[in-house]
């Protein structure tokens, strides 16, 4: 449980950041910046992401619904994309996710949510059809097929938080099928991609790579299937799928003198040599590092009733929080690459099992994040900027993240 002084400091900083992000015309005085990441419909960098902060504050009674509504109106301005590339972080699905959060705290948004939801279901069904056709051809998946940011893990995260009917079951069934071995003399896992970690072909990655991360790798699939098992929403084969993913991550888990850790990804030369050098340990971020991979392992352990796996995951995050060298690798503030992601994931893990040792480390990390926020100006966005940091501090300070969970878009709950 968060103690009084750290909680007050976190809430004070979150309040200050939220006030600075209250008015879209002040946040973007010259109009929104260029780039797809800052489009209104972008959850990562646009208005829908900042709307999420104000929605959560309004739900908790620390903000007002008028500010949340202003940002929602900004997010839905213009034509809403339900094109083939729409995903949890952009277009109708992103807006549906944010609007669902608002509608769960206010009946004001039910009609618009119904329209966005219908569009998101249609996008999901089209993506599922393409994915199953690809598997039928025994081809390797492109990154955007199954990852959290662009793919079906992200769409599944929305549906798992929103629906308990057919579309959710269909996405889960696909994720199970994703883990079933393809014909491969090299014995690579079926989620191995023929592309570089950027999602494109590159000469530095002949033969592609296997990705562990929550943002672009199998970590999001592990989290989603585990969450479904924990909520009694799993489909046939889900336990086997979780066990297959765990077997691969266990094979590549590294155990050094400080803590277990998992690579962000492995290349074909590493897979061939069965070795990952310790210098390739990723920094402890949500996207590729222990912030994300440990939470996925904790969820899998809980779903499988594997107490040793839960303990390994919690030991990994605890050792990271206590290691100054690892902490120094996260100078950024954000949810994706920075301290906010580590703070929130650690809070989520501590809360899940009542781990007092992890909880005891969080005030120091919160203070570190507050100091970094006080020191410089920061981008306003949700994924890597001030909105995400404010949301992590708000949740830490209130010590509450009521269902449906805002961090579903991070595959954490």
ABEGO torsion letter per residue (X at the ends): XBBAAAAAAAAAAAAAAAAAAABAAAABAAEBBBEAAABAABAAABAAAAAAAAAAAAAAGABBAAAAAAAAAAAABEBBBABAABBAABEAAAAAAAAAAAAAABAAAAAAAAAAAAAAAAAAAAAAAAAAAAAAAGBBBBAAAABAAABAAAAAAAAAAABBBAAAAAAAAAAAAAABBBBBAAGBBAABBABBAAGBBBAABBGEBBBABAAABAAAAAAAAAAAAAAGABBBGAAAAAAAAAAAAAAABBBBAABBBBBABBBAAAAAAGBBBAAABBBBBAAABAAAAAAAAAAAAAAAGBAAAAAAAAAAAAAAAABAAAAAABABABAAABAAAAAAAAAAAAAAAGBAAAAAAAAAAAAAAAAAAAABBBBABAAABAAAAAAAAAAAAAGBBBOBBAAAAAGAX
